[in-house]
Amino acid sequence: LSPDGELLAFVGREEGMAEVYLMPPGGGSAQRMTYLNQRCQVLGWSADGQYIHFATTHGQFHPDEYAIYRIAANATAGQVAPVPVGPARSIAFGPAGAIVLGRNTGDPARWKRYRGGTAGHLWIDRSGSGQFERFLADLPGNIASPMWLGADDASRIFFVSDHEGVGNLYSVRAAGDDLRRHTDHVDFYVRNPSSDGRRIVYHAGADLFVFDP
C-alpha cells in the first residue's frame, strides 16, 4: 500500500508470468506496470510514494538469482530501472540513505531450519555510501524479510529468523546489537511480513496478525 493509502501494488498472473500491477485499494481496474516475463515479488514503496521496489529474476544469469528494480508509480508501463546494489531479493531503507539488503531471503517456512550455504543473510550500508558489510553474520538462522522502522537513533531493523527453531519476528539496532524477539509462534512460521514504516502485518498459518512496536 502506498504511503498515502491511494494505491496498492501487487503481483498478478492474469496474463501469464508474474508481473507488477497497481490498483486502488477499494477496487477498480488494475494497471499492469511491468512486462519482464520473469518471477517477481513486490517489496514495497519508497518513503515519498514515488517508486515501487520489487525483486525479479529478470536479467540474471542464474534462474534462481534475484535483483532489485524500481518503477515510478506514475510511469509508463514497462519503464523499470535496476537499483544498483548487486544480487538481492529484499531491500529496506533506513535514515540518511542507509540500506539493508537480503540475499537468498526466500520464505524460511518452505525450508525450515535450513543452515546450508544458501540460507538467507543480510548486508548493510549504514551511511548510504554504497559500501556494504555482512550483517548479523553470527546469527545461526535462515533470515528473511528485513524491514527498517523508526527514525534516527530509535530506528530498528526487523526480520524473520528461525534460529530458535520456529520462524518468528525479531529486531536489532543498526549496529547489530540489542536483539529482541517480538513474536512467540510455535506452530507456524511468521510469513510474508510487510510494513508501512510504523506497523508490520504478517500471516502465520491461516491467520493475519498486526505487530505495532
Buried (B, 14 or more C-beta within 10 A) or exposed (E): BBBEEEBBBEBBEEEEEBBBBBBEEEEEEBEBBBEBEBBBBBBBBBEEBBBBBBBBBBEBEEEEBBBBBBBBBEBEBEEBEEBEBEBBBBBBBBBEEBBBBBBBBBBBBEBEBBEEEEBBBBBBBBEEEEEBEEBBEEBBBBBBBBBBBBEEEEBBBBBBBBBEEBBBBBBBBBEBEEEEEBBEBEEBBBBBBBBBBEEBBBBBEEEEBEBEB
